[in-house]
Amino acid sequence: MGRRAERGRYIPGQMTYDLRRLRLNGLIRRLPHTHRYTLTDDGIRIAVFYTKVYNRLLVPVMPRTASLPTIMTANCCGVLIRRST
């Protein structure tokens, strides 16, 4: 297991790796002269797609006794919002 799993927290090295992978796959882009990132058009489409798949296919088949995690849903503008179950 990696250091991330052992400590149970998100370490900076893992964050750097994840951001690099998302950027190289064209899902996010870095805002110039900042440490901020924004979703690309493809990134928004993919995030909305996976959110819909999760909400429509996985949530209905999960047992109701299991505690469900916070679900990310997309509003009409494609902006992800957090709602708890």
NORBELSUL-V700404 format. One record per residue. RES is the residue in one small letter. PHI is phi in whole degrees, -180 to 180 (* if undefined). D_FIRST is the distance of its C-alpha to the first C-alpha in whole Angstrom. Layout:
res:RES phi:PHI d_first:D_FIRST
res:RES phi:PHI d_first:D_FIRST
//
This chain:
res:m phi:* d_first:0
res:g phi:-81 d_first:4
res:r phi:-61 d_first:7
res:r phi:-61 d_first:8
res:a phi:-70 d_first:6
res:e phi:-65 d_first:7
res:r phi:-87 d_first:10
res:g phi:71 d_first:11
res:r phi:-141 d_first:13
res:y phi:-92 d_first:14
res:i phi:-88 d_first:14
res:p phi:-57 d_first:17
res:g phi:-63 d_first:15
res:q phi:-68 d_first:13
res:m phi:-63 d_first:17
res:t phi:-60 d_first:18
res:y phi:-62 d_first:16
res:d phi:-63 d_first:17
res:l phi:-63 d_first:21
res:r phi:-61 d_first:21
res:r phi:-64 d_first:20
res:l phi:-63 d_first:22
res:r phi:-68 d_first:25
res:l phi:-67 d_first:25
res:n phi:-88 d_first:25
res:g phi:78 d_first:28
res:l phi:-92 d_first:27
res:i phi:-134 d_first:28
res:r phi:-138 d_first:30
res:r phi:-85 d_first:30
res:l phi:-76 d_first:33
res:p phi:-57 d_first:35
res:h phi:63 d_first:35
res:t phi:-139 d_first:33
res:h phi:-105 d_first:29
res:r phi:-108 d_first:29
res:y phi:-127 d_first:28
res:t phi:-135 d_first:30
res:l phi:-72 d_first:30
res:t phi:-82 d_first:32
res:d phi:-60 d_first:34
res:d phi:-64 d_first:32
res:g phi:-63 d_first:29
res:i phi:-65 d_first:31
res:r phi:-61 d_first:32
res:i phi:-70 d_first:29
res:a phi:-63 d_first:28
res:v phi:-66 d_first:31
res:f phi:-59 d_first:30
res:y phi:-67 d_first:27
res:t phi:-65 d_first:28
res:k phi:-66 d_first:31
res:v phi:-60 d_first:29
res:y phi:-61 d_first:27
res:n phi:-70 d_first:30
res:r phi:-92 d_first:32
res:l phi:-108 d_first:30
res:l phi:-86 d_first:27
res:v phi:-62 d_first:28
res:p phi:-64 d_first:32
res:v phi:-93 d_first:30
res:m phi:-75 d_first:27
res:p phi:-63 d_first:29
res:r phi:-69 d_first:31
res:t phi:-76 d_first:29
res:a phi:-75 d_first:26
res:s phi:-77 d_first:25
res:l phi:-89 d_first:25
res:p phi:-73 d_first:23
res:t phi:-63 d_first:25
res:i phi:-104 d_first:27
res:m phi:-93 d_first:28
res:t phi:-123 d_first:31
res:a phi:-103 d_first:33
res:n phi:-86 d_first:37
res:c phi:-64 d_first:40
res:c phi:-94 d_first:39
res:g phi:85 d_first:35
res:v phi:-86 d_first:34
res:l phi:-77 d_first:31
res:i phi:-126 d_first:32
res:r phi:-100 d_first:29
res:r phi:-137 d_first:31
res:s phi:-94 d_first:30
res:t phi:-89 d_first:30
//
